[in-house]
Amino acid sequence: MKAEVIESYKVPMDEDSFVQIVIWKLPRKMPGTDHRFKYRLAYIEGDVCVIRYDNEAGKGDHRHIGNKEAEYQFRDTDTLQVDFWTDVENWRRK
């Protein structure tokens, strides 16, 4: 089994910002995780990624909000997207 894209979309938020989400289901767990998903969720403002959730091989699940990086507790892909969109909404309210 090859990696399978299960979500891939881009959402314009306004003329200067957008969200891009890509989630793959993998044939086996990635190093540093206990699940079979690889993901990259990003919120871009003015060519700068201000929020990103990802799980690089060996680094595990984590998120970047502004200049801060923190571990992320992955549960499932639905919760991942809800958590990400909540952070985007909170960022945009600032």
N, C-alpha and C positions, 0 to 999 in steps of 0.2 A: 504494500500500500504506500502510495506517495502522500506527501502533504496535500491536504485538500482545503482550499479556501472556502470558509463557511460564511464569512461576512466581508464585504469590501464595498465601501461607499464613501463619498465625499459630500459634505453638506456646507454650502455657503452660509455664513452667519450674517454677513453684511459685505459691503464693497471691499473691506480690508481684512476680513478674517474668514476662516473656514475650519471645519473638523474633517479629519480623515481617519477612517477606521478600517483596519485589516486584521482578520482573525483566521488562523489556519488550524486545522486539526491534524496532528502529526501521527505517524505510525507508532511512535513510542515516546515516552517521557523525555523532555529536554533535561540536560544536566542543570541542577539547581532548582528544579520544580518537581512537584508530585502529581502532575497532570499532563495531558497530551495536547496542550494548546500553545501556540505561539501567537503573540499579538503585538500590535502597534496601534495605539489610539493617540491622536495628536490634535491639539487645538493650536492653530497658527494665527497670530495677529501681526499684521504688517511685516511679513516674512520672518517672524521670530516664533519659534515653538515655545509657548508659554506653559502648556500642560502636555505631558506625555506619560502614558502608561505603556510599559513594555516589559519583556522578559528575555533579555539577552542570554544566550547559552552560558551557563556557569555563574551568571549574576543573579538569576532568579527573578521573581515577580517584584516590581517596584514601580514607583511613579515619581515624576518630576512636576513640581508646581512652582513656577517662577524659577528661582535659583536653588530651591531646596529639593533634595531627593530623599525618599523614604521607602521602606519596605511596604509592599502591598500584599494583603492576605487574599489570594485568589480563591473564590468559591466555585463560580461557574461563569460562563460567558454572558449570561443575562445580567447577573449582579455586577460583573465587570463594567458593562456598558452603562448601567444605572449609576454606579459610583463615578464613572468618568463624566457623564453628562451633568451630574450634581456639581462636580468640581468646576466644570465649564460655566454653569449657571452662576455659581458663587463668584467666580473670577470676573465674569461680565458685569456683575452687580457692583463691583468696586468702583 
